[in-house]
Amino acid sequence: MMDELLEQFLIEGRELVQQASDDLLALESQPSDPGRIDSAFRAVHTLKGSVALFDLAPMGKMLHCAEDMLGAVRAGHLPVTHVIIGTLLDCVTASDSWIESIERTGHLPADAAARSRSLQAAMASYLGEADYDNEARMSDAAPAWLSALIDCHHEAVTAARSAGDEITALRYVPSKDCFFLGDDPVALIRSIPALIALDIAEQEDWVIEQFNPFACNLYFEALCAMPIDKVRGIFRFVPDQTVIVNAGSKAVPAEPAGGGMSSDRTGDGAMRTLRVDAGRIDSLVDIVGELVVAKNGLAHLAQQAAATDAKLGRALAANQAKIDGLVGEMHRAIMSMRRVPLARTFQRFPRLMREIAGRLGKEISFKLVGEDVEADKSIIDSLFEPLLHILRNAADHGIEDVTGRRAAGKPPSGRITLEAMRGGDQIVIEVADDGAGIDLDKIRALAKTRSVKSESAIDALDDAAALELVFAPGFSTASAVTDMSGRGVGMDAVRTAIESMGGRVAVTSSRGVGSTVRMTLPQALVINTVITVYIGNERFGVPIDSVTETVRIAVDRIVPIRDGEAFVLRDRTIPLLRLSDLLGLARVERSGDVKLLIVISGEQRIGVEVGGFAERFDVLLRPLEGLLLGMRGVLGTAVLGDGHVLVVLNMAELIDERAFGG
């Protein structure tokens, strides 16, 4: 049961951290927005309550302080300043990193207690408390705890008020020695009639070595649908330990937009969303892949049957067509279940970029575009590390300091944009900055120093090829090792990560104007129609949507042009390339007609010579892995009905790289 609770905490904890982060960052530009203040307060309060279920004392104590700070802001006792927001964001950042640590190791990092104490001290100074005392704080009758309690149990309170009940709120902080005084806190709480809600938390951090079973270390907050006088009667012997207020006249706070779990509020309260373990959906994807293979096998059987019994062949083909459609629908439905918006990853960066800019002493305006673009969950989850590295590089190496920007005639604040867009069945993500751009002379000099290539080879590179040197293993333009960058992990790690997802990455730059890193990624595992082609005994797949037509021409229609070949098709001269050359395979002697695929590369039609082409198949394209990982010119692999693995080619990439020196 604890494992399930912890798993739920990790999921909801991240959501609450993100909500608090979004609200606090929004308050920097709109400090008087009460909705954002309330939302941040609710997120921190709920996270604090979740933490109380586990042995995470430093985190719980820190969140208690953050809750009080937000309560003071909410009550108008503290102004919304850059420093206040920064301190609260430090707490959110600490919570985020600790949740990651809990997922990896099962416990908080070693420095959690010290970091928590430091943050508590900072918050206490803003609240005007030199010695931040938890017990005194918990007996405080400030409205923050009441508002948080009502917000946390919004639906139960709404139902009680709809029934016309008077609602009473209670905060009970028993004395440490209450057991010796004859008090039983649990019995008192159990005697509250018509209990609506109950929250229980620790007064002080639990320390196992100093655990005293005869001391009470809990406090209670409760809501009940009873008049206040009856509740006071129950706690009449401990008036110094309780705060009891009438909550019936307090307006019900608005529910935070976009938060929590969706439900049908039309009357029956039926759940509209359901969390499903990702592994179960992965299993369904594998089953769909097997169905595609079986469906292709059925098409092969229908062709065999038609050779001996035309009627049976037609019947099998008709059923195969129905199964084909159903498999396609099933695949689309399952893949839609795995699609999540990029906001899941993107929204973590504004807070981090604010922190990075502060540590670098630079002014940076960070903008997000296209957060609603969706992709497969596995891709979204894998994007954080490469994107963080690119953004750090943009802030550290790209954006100049204020003095440098003014000298270049630029505004003092640098601009970094993280943008996502759809591109057919792919997504394109760009990180663009308006910084100094990449110094290609420096790139060439560093490449020589680090022996990336021979000096003569480096000198022979044009600017586009020289820019590709930033992807060389271990290549970094940092002049010193810092916690921002220059740690021996460069853009090669980014390229490896993106290619492991079946994507591509490229960089463009202009001196004095800025740089752009462009990543192209698949949205998901997709079913593609491919045409099979042959080179000798080798068989490959080519996506049918990259082929405009297939033609056969006589050998004597092919003419040499400079270092290449061409032919005329419908009064138009078309360059000709051999697929064997593009793949580095041995040429096959031409005999009879030459078989060609006509493909589009940029604005031009290209003829690609193949040994032969055969049937078309629907295949479930899988990203490259193992020895094929990172191979250029390959989209992925697919399993055919006869059990063989088909390599599916990226024709545009093959032509760009082999034919035109890209």
C-alpha positions in Angstrom: 0.0 0.0 0.0 2.9 2.4 0.9 4.4 1.8 -2.6 1.1 2.8 -4.2 0.9 5.9 -2.0 4.5 6.9 -2.9 3.8 6.4 -6.6 0.7 8.6 -6.4 2.7 11.2 -4.4 5.4 11.3 -7.1 2.8 11.9 -9.8 0.8 14.5 -7.9 3.8 16.1 -6.3 5.3 17.0 -9.7 1.9 18.4 -10.8 1.7 20.5 -7.6 5.3 21.7 -8.0 4.6 22.7 -11.6 1.4 24.5 -10.6 3.1 26.5 -7.8 6.0 27.3 -10.2 3.6 28.6 -12.9 1.7 30.7 -10.4 4.8 32.3 -8.8 6.4 33.1 -12.2 3.1 34.7 -13.3 3.1 36.8 -10.1 6.4 38.4 -11.1 4.6 40.2 -14.0 1.2 40.4 -12.3 1.9 40.8 -8.6 -1.7 41.8 -7.7 -3.4 38.7 -9.2 -5.3 37.2 -6.3 -6.2 34.1 -8.4 -2.5 33.2 -8.8 -1.8 33.8 -5.1 -4.6 31.5 -4.1 -3.6 28.9 -6.6 0.0 28.9 -5.4 -1.1 28.7 -1.8 -3.4 25.7 -2.6 -0.6 23.9 -4.4 1.9 24.4 -1.6 -0.7 23.5 1.1 -1.7 20.3 -0.8 1.9 19.3 -1.3 2.7 19.8 2.3 -0.2 17.5 3.3 1.0 14.8 0.9 4.6 15.1 2.3 3.2 14.5 5.8 2.3 10.9 4.8 6.0 10.0 4.6 9.3 10.4 6.5 10.3 13.6 4.7 10.6 16.0 7.6 13.0 18.5 6.0 10.6 18.9 3.0 7.5 19.1 5.2 9.1 21.7 7.5 10.2 23.9 4.6 6.7 23.7 2.9 5.1 24.7 6.2 7.2 27.9 6.1 6.4 28.5 2.4 2.7 28.0 3.2 2.9 30.7 5.9 4.7 33.1 3.6 2.0 32.7 1.0 -0.6 33.0 3.7 1.0 36.3 4.7 1.0 37.4 1.0 -2.6 36.4 0.7 -3.6 38.4 3.8 -1.7 41.4 2.5 0.9 41.3 5.2 3.8 40.7 2.8 4.2 42.4 -0.6 4.8 40.4 -3.8 8.4 41.4 -4.6 11.1 39.9 -6.8 12.9 38.7 -3.7 9.9 37.1 -2.1 9.0 35.3 -5.3 12.6 34.2 -5.7 12.7 32.7 -2.1 9.4 30.8 -2.7 10.7 29.6 -6.1 13.8 28.3 -4.3 11.5 26.2 -2.1 9.7 24.9 -5.2 13.0 24.1 -6.9 14.1 22.2 -3.8 10.8 20.3 -3.7 11.2 19.4 -7.4 14.8 18.1 -7.0 13.8 16.2 -3.9 10.9 14.5 -5.6 13.4 13.4 -8.3 15.7 12.1 -5.6 12.9 10.2 -3.9 12.0 8.5 -7.3 15.6 7.6 -7.9 16.8 6.5 -4.5 13.7 6.3 -2.3 14.8 9.1 0.1 15.8 12.7 0.2 19.4 13.8 -0.7 22.0 14.1 2.1 22.0 17.9 2.0 18.1 18.1 2.3 18.1 19.0 6.1 20.7 21.8 5.7 19.0 23.2 2.6 15.7 23.1 4.4 17.0 25.0 7.4 18.6 27.6 5.2 15.3 28.2 3.3 13.3 28.3 6.6 15.7 30.9 8.0 15.3 33.0 4.9 11.5 32.9 5.0 11.5 33.5 8.8 13.4 36.7 8.2 10.8 38.0 5.8 8.0 37.1 8.2 9.8 39.0 11.0 10.5 35.9 13.1 14.1 35.5 14.3 13.4 32.0 15.8 10.8 30.2 13.6 8.9 28.1 16.0 6.6 25.4 14.5 4.5 24.9 17.6 3.8 28.6 18.1 3.0 28.8 14.4 0.5 26.0 14.5 -1.5 27.6 17.2 -1.9 30.8 15.2 -5.4 31.8 14.4 -4.5 33.5 11.1 -7.0 32.9 8.4 -4.5 31.2 6.2 -5.0 27.7 7.7 -8.8 28.1 7.5 -8.7 29.1 3.8 -6.3 26.3 3.0 -8.5 23.7 4.8 -11.6 24.8 2.9 -9.8 24.9 -0.4 -8.3 21.4 0.2 -11.8 20.0 0.8 -13.7 22.1 -1.6 -16.2 19.5 -2.9 -17.2 18.3 0.6 -17.7 21.9 1.8 -19.7 22.7 -1.3 -22.0 19.7 -0.7 -22.5 20.6 3.0 -23.4 24.2 2.2 -25.7 23.1 -0.6 -27.6 21.0 2.1 -27.9 24.2 4.3 -25.5 22.9 7.0 -23.6 25.3 9.3 -19.9 24.5 9.0 -17.5 24.8 11.9 -13.7 24.7 11.5 -11.3 23.5 14.2 -7.5 23.6 14.7 -6.4 21.5 17.7 -2.7 21.5 18.8 -2.5 19.2 21.8 0.1 19.8 24.5 3.1 17.6 24.3 2.2 16.1 27.7 -1.5 15.8 27.1 -1.6 12.1 27.9 -0.4 12.8 31.4 -3.1 15.4 31.8 -5.8 12.9 31.0 -6.5 14.1 27.5 -7.0 11.7 24.6 -6.7 13.8 21.4 -7.8 11.0 19.1 -10.9 10.3 21.2 -11.8 14.0 21.2 -11.5 14.1 17.4 -13.6 11.0 17.0 -16.3 12.6 19.1 -16.9 15.4 16.6 -20.3 14.8 15.0 -21.0 15.2 11.3 -17.3 15.3 10.4 -16.7 16.6 6.9 -12.9 16.6 6.7 -9.9 15.9 8.8 -6.2 16.7 8.3 -3.5 15.4 10.6 0.2 16.5 10.6 3.2 16.5 12.8 4.0 19.5 15.1 7.8 18.9 14.9 10.1 16.8 12.8 10.0 13.1 13.7 13.5 12.0 15.0 13.6 8.3 15.5 16.5 8.3 17.9 14.7 10.8 20.1 11.2 9.3 19.7 9.0 9.5 22.8 5.9 7.4 22.7 4.4 9.3 25.6 4.6 12.7 23.9 2.0 13.9 21.4 3.5 15.3 18.2 0.4 15.7 16.1 -2.0 18.5 15.4 -5.4 18.3 13.8 -7.5 20.5 11.5 -11.2 19.5 10.9 -14.4 20.7 9.4 -17.8 19.5 10.6 -21.4 20.3 9.8 -22.4 21.3 13.3 -23.0 24.7 15.1 -19.9 26.2 16.6 -21.2 26.0 20.2 -21.5 22.2 20.1 -18.0 21.8 18.9 -16.7 24.2 21.6 -18.5 22.0 24.2 -16.5 19.0 23.1 -13.2 20.8 23.5 -14.2 22.9 26.6 -11.4 21.3 28.7 -8.6 22.3 26.2 -9.5 25.8 25.2 -5.9 26.9 25.2 -5.1 24.3 22.6 -7.9 24.9 20.1 -9.1 27.5 17.7 -12.7 27.1 16.7 -14.3 29.4 14.1 -17.5 29.5 12.1 -16.8 28.7 8.5 -20.4 28.9 7.2 -20.2 32.5 6.1 -16.9 32.3 4.2 -17.3 32.3 0.5 -16.3 29.1 -1.2 -13.0 29.7 -3.1 -13.0 29.1 -6.8 -11.5 25.9 -8.0 -8.1 26.3 -9.7 -8.3 26.3 -13.5 -6.9 23.1 -15.0 -6.0 21.5 -11.7 -6.9 18.1 -10.3 -8.7 15.3 -11.9 -11.6 15.9 -14.3 -15.0 14.6 -13.4 -18.5 14.8 -14.8 -20.4 17.5 -12.8 -23.7 17.0 -14.7 -25.2 15.2 -11.7 -24.0 11.6 -11.6 -20.4 12.5 -10.6 -19.0 9.8 -12.9 -15.2 9.9 -13.5 -14.2 11.2 -16.9 -10.5 10.4 -16.7 -8.6 7.4 -15.6 -4.8 7.0 -14.8 -3.4 3.9 -16.6 0.1 2.6 -16.1 2.2 3.4 -19.1 3.4 -0.2 -19.3 -0.1 -1.4 -20.1 -0.4 0.9 -23.0 3.1 -0.2 -24.2 1.8 -3.8 -24.2 -1.1 -2.7 -26.4 1.3 -1.0 -28.8 3.3 -4.3 -29.1 0.1 -6.2 -29.8 -0.9 -3.7 -32.6 2.6 -4.3 -34.1 2.0 -8.0 -34.1 -1.5 -7.5 -35.7 0.1 -5.4 -38.5 2.5 -8.3 -39.2 -0.3 -10.8 -39.1 -2.4 -8.6 -41.4 0.4 -8.5 -43.9 0.7 -12.2 -43.7 -3.0 -12.6 -44.4 -2.6 -10.5 -47.6 0.1 -12.8 -48.7 -2.2 -15.8 -48.1 -5.0 -14.1 -50.0 -2.7 -13.8 -53.1 -1.8 -17.5 -52.8 -5.4 -18.6 -52.5 -6.4 -16.5 -55.5 -4.0 -18.5 -57.6 -5.9 -21.7 -57.0 -9.4 -20.5 -56.1 -10.4 -17.0 -57.3 -13.6 -16.9 -55.2 -11.7 -17.9 -52.0 -9.0 -15.4 -52.8 -11.6 -12.5 -53.2 -13.2 -13.5 -49.9 -9.9 -13.5 -48.1 -8.9 -10.2 -49.6 -12.3 -8.6 -48.6 -11.8 -9.8 -45.0 -8.2 -8.7 -45.0 -9.3 -5.2 -46.1 -11.7 -5.0 -43.1 -9.0 -6.2 -40.7 -6.7 -3.6 -42.3 -9.1 -0.8 -41.4 -9.7 -2.0 -37.9 -6.0 -2.4 -37.1 -5.4 1.2 -38.4 -8.2 2.5 -36.1 -6.9 0.6 -33.1 -3.4 1.9 -33.7 -4.6 5.5 -33.9 -6.7 5.1 -30.7 -3.9 3.5 -28.7 -1.3 6.1 -29.9 -3.6 8.9 -29.0 -3.6 7.5 -25.4 0.1 7.8 -25.3 0.2 11.4 -26.6 0.7 14.1 -24.1 1.3 17.9 -24.7 4.9 19.2 -24.7 3.8 21.5 -21.8 4.6 18.5 -19.6 8.3 19.2 -20.3 8.3 22.8 -21.5 6.7 24.2 -18.3 9.7 23.2 -16.2 12.0 25.5 -18.0 10.8 29.1 -17.1 11.8 28.6 -13.5 15.1 27.0 -14.4 15.9 29.7 -17.0 15.2 32.3 -14.4 17.7 30.6 -12.0 20.3 30.2 -14.8 20.1 33.8 -15.8 20.5 34.9 -12.2 23.6 32.7 -11.7 25.1 34.0 -14.9 24.4 37.6 -14.0 22.6 38.1 -17.4 19.2 39.6 -18.3 17.3 37.0 -20.3 13.7 37.0 -21.6 12.5 33.5 -22.1 9.5 32.6 -24.2 7.6 29.4 -24.8 5.6 28.7 -28.0 3.7 25.6 -29.0 3.2 24.0 -25.6 0.0 22.4 -26.8 1.8 20.3 -29.5 1.5 16.7 -28.6 3.9 13.7 -29.0 4.4 10.2 -27.6 5.0 10.1 -23.9 8.3 8.4 -24.3 9.6 11.2 -26.5 8.2 14.0 -24.2 9.9 12.3 -21.1 13.2 12.0 -22.9 13.4 15.6 -24.1 14.1 17.3 -20.8 17.9 16.6 -20.6 18.8 17.5 -24.2 16.7 20.6 -24.1 18.1 21.7 -20.8 21.7 21.4 -22.2 20.8 23.4 -25.3 19.1 26.1 -23.2 22.1 26.3 -20.9 24.4 26.7 -23.9 22.2 29.4 -25.3 22.3 31.3 -22.0 25.9 30.7 -21.2 27.6 30.9 -24.6 25.0 32.6 -26.8 23.6 35.5 -24.9 26.1 38.3 -24.2 26.3 40.1 -20.9 24.6 43.5 -20.6 27.8 45.4 -21.4 28.5 43.3 -24.5 24.9 43.7 -25.8 24.9 47.4 -25.4 28.2 47.6 -27.3 26.6 45.5 -30.1 23.6 47.9 -30.2 21.3 45.3 -28.7 18.7 45.7 -25.9 20.2 44.7 -22.5 17.9 41.7 -22.1 18.7 38.7 -24.3 16.0 36.7 -25.9 15.7 32.9 -25.9 12.7 31.2 -27.5 11.7 27.5 -27.1 9.2 26.7 -29.8 7.4 23.6 -31.0 5.4 23.1 -34.2 3.8 20.3 -36.1 5.4 19.1 -39.3 3.2 16.3 -40.8 3.7 13.2 -38.7 6.7 14.8 -37.0 7.3 17.6 -34.5 9.9 20.3 -34.9 11.4 21.9 -31.8 13.6 25.0 -32.0 15.7 26.8 -29.5 16.6 30.2 -30.8 18.6 33.0 -29.2 19.6 36.6 -30.3 23.1 36.3 -28.9 26.5 36.6 -30.4 26.3 33.6 -32.7 28.9 30.9 -33.2 32.4 32.0 -34.0 33.5 29.6 -36.8 37.1 30.6 -36.6 37.1 29.6 -33.0 35.3 26.4 -33.8 38.0 25.5 -36.4 40.8 26.4 -34.1 39.4 24.3 -31.2 38.8 21.4 -33.6 42.5 21.5 -34.6 43.6 21.7 -30.9 41.5 18.7 -30.0 42.4 16.7 -33.1 38.8 16.3 -34.2 40.1 16.0 -37.9 43.3 16.7 -39.6 44.2 20.4 -40.0 44.0 20.2 -43.7 40.5 18.6 -43.6 39.3 21.3 -41.2 40.7 24.0 -43.4 38.8 22.5 -46.4 35.4 22.6 -44.6 32.9 25.2 -45.7 31.0 27.1 -43.1 28.1 24.7 -42.9 30.4 21.7 -42.4 32.5 23.6 -39.9 29.3 24.3 -37.9 28.8 20.5 -37.7 32.0 20.3 -35.7 30.1 21.3 -32.6 28.6 17.8 -32.6 32.0 16.1 -32.4 32.4 13.9 -29.3 33.7 15.9 -26.3 33.8 19.2 -28.3 32.9 22.2 -26.1 33.5 25.9 -26.6 33.6 26.6 -22.9 36.8 28.2 -21.7 36.4 26.9 -18.1 34.5 24.1 -16.3 31.4 25.5 -14.6 28.2 24.2 -13.3 26.5 25.7 -16.3 28.4 24.0 -19.1 31.9 23.0 -20.2 31.8 19.7 -18.3 33.0 17.6 -21.2 29.5 16.8 -22.3 28.7 18.7 -25.5 26.3 18.8 -28.3 27.3 15.2 -29.3 25.3 14.1 -26.2 22.3 16.1 -27.5 22.6 14.5 -31.0 22.8 11.0 -29.5 19.8 11.6 -27.3 17.7 13.0 -30.2 18.7 10.2 -32.6 17.9 7.6 -30.0 14.3 8.9 -30.3 14.4 8.5 -34.1 15.0 12.2 -34.6 17.6 14.6 -36.1 19.2 17.7 -34.8 20.9 20.6 -36.7 22.3 24.0 -35.8 22.4 27.3 -37.7 24.1 30.5 -36.7 24.8 34.0 -37.8 27.6 36.1 -36.2 26.1 38.9 -34.1 22.6 37.8 -34.8 22.1 34.6 -32.9 21.9 30.8 -33.2 19.1 28.2 -33.7 19.1 24.6 -32.8 16.4 22.6 -34.7 15.3 19.1 -33.7 12.9 17.0 -35.8 11.3 14.1 -34.0 8.6 11.6 -34.7 5.3 12.2 -33.0 4.9 8.5 -32.3 5.3 5.0 -33.6 3.3 5.2 -36.8 1.9 2.9 -39.4 3.5 3.8 -42.8 2.7 2.5 -46.3 6.1 1.6 -47.9 7.1 0.3 -51.3 9.7 -2.5 -51.2 12.7 -2.0 -53.5 15.7 -4.3 -54.3 19.4 -3.8 -54.7 20.7 -7.2 -55.7 19.6 -9.5 -52.9 19.0 -6.7 -50.4 15.5 -5.5 -49.7 14.6 -2.0 -48.4 11.4 0.0 -47.7 10.7 3.5 -49.0 7.7 5.5 -47.6 5.2 5.8 -50.3 4.5 9.4 -49.5 8.1 10.3 -50.5 7.7 8.8 -54.0 5.8 10.7 -56.6 5.9 7.9 -59.2 7.7 4.8 -60.3 9.0 4.6 -64.0 11.0 2.3 -66.3 13.2 3.8 -68.9 15.6 2.4 -71.5 19.3 2.4 -70.6 20.1 4.5 -73.7 17.9 7.4 -72.4 20.4 7.9 -69.6 23.1 10.5 -70.4 26.2 11.6 -68.5 26.3 15.2 -67.1 29.5 16.3 -65.5 30.2 13.8 -62.7 26.7 12.4 -62.7 23.8 11.2 -64.9 20.4 12.4 -66.0 17.5 11.5 -68.2 14.5 13.3 -69.7 11.0 12.5 -68.5 8.1 14.3 -70.1 10.3 17.0 -71.6 12.0 17.6 -68.2 15.7 16.8 -67.4 15.9 14.9 -64.1 19.1 14.1 -62.3 19.7 10.3 -61.7 21.3 8.7 -58.6 21.8 5.1 -57.8 20.4 3.8 -54.6 23.4 1.4 -54.4 25.7 4.5 -54.3 23.6 6.3 -51.7 23.8 3.2 -49.5 27.5 2.4 -50.2 26.6 -1.0 -51.8 28.2 -2.6 -54.8 26.7 -1.5 -58.1 24.7 -4.1 -60.1 25.2 -4.2 -63.9 22.3 -2.6 -65.8 20.3 -4.9 -68.1 17.1 -4.2 -69.8 15.0 -1.2 -68.6 16.2 0.8 -65.7 13.7 1.0 -62.8 13.4 4.4 -61.0 11.7 6.0 -58.1 10.9 9.6 -58.7 11.3 11.5 -55.4 11.2 15.2 -54.3 14.3 16.8 -52.8 13.8 20.4 -51.9 12.4 22.0 -55.1 13.8 19.4 -57.5 12.7 16.0 -58.7 15.3 13.3 -58.5 15.3 9.8 -60.1 16.7 7.1 -57.8 17.7 3.9 -59.6 16.8 0.6 -57.9 17.2 -3.0 -58.9 13.5 -3.6 -58.7 10.4 -2.7 -56.8 7.6 -5.0 -55.5 4.5 -4.9 -53.4 3.4 -2.2 -50.9 3.0 -2.9 -47.2 1.6 -1.2 -44.1 4.3 -1.4 -41.5 4.6 -0.2 -37.9 7.8 1.8 -38.0 10.0 1.4 -35.0 12.9 3.8 -34.0 16.4 2.7 -34.6 18.2 0.8 -31.8 21.3 -1.3 -31.3 23.8 -1.2 -34.2 21.5 0.9 -36.3 21.2 3.6 -33.7 22.2 7.0 -35.1 22.5 5.7 -38.7 21.9 8.5 -41.2 19.3 8.0 -44.0 17.3 5.4 -42.1 13.8 6.2 -40.7 13.4 2.9 -38.8 12.7 -0.8 -39.1 9.6 -2.9 -39.5 8.7 -6.6 -39.3 7.1 -8.1 -42.4 4.5 -10.9 -42.6 7.2 -13.4 -43.4 9.2 -12.5 -40.3 12.0 -10.6 -42.0 13.1 -7.2 -40.8 12.8 -4.4 -43.3 15.0 -1.3 -43.1 12.9 1.8 -44.1 15.0 4.5 -45.8 14.8 8.3 -45.4 15.3 9.2 -49.1 15.5 13.0 -48.6 18.3 12.6 -46.0 20.2 10.1 -48.2 20.1 12.4 -51.2 21.0 15.5 -49.2 24.0 13.8 -47.6 25.4 11.7 -50.4 24.5 13.6 -53.5 24.9 17.2 -52.5 27.6 17.1 -49.8 25.4 17.9 -46.8 
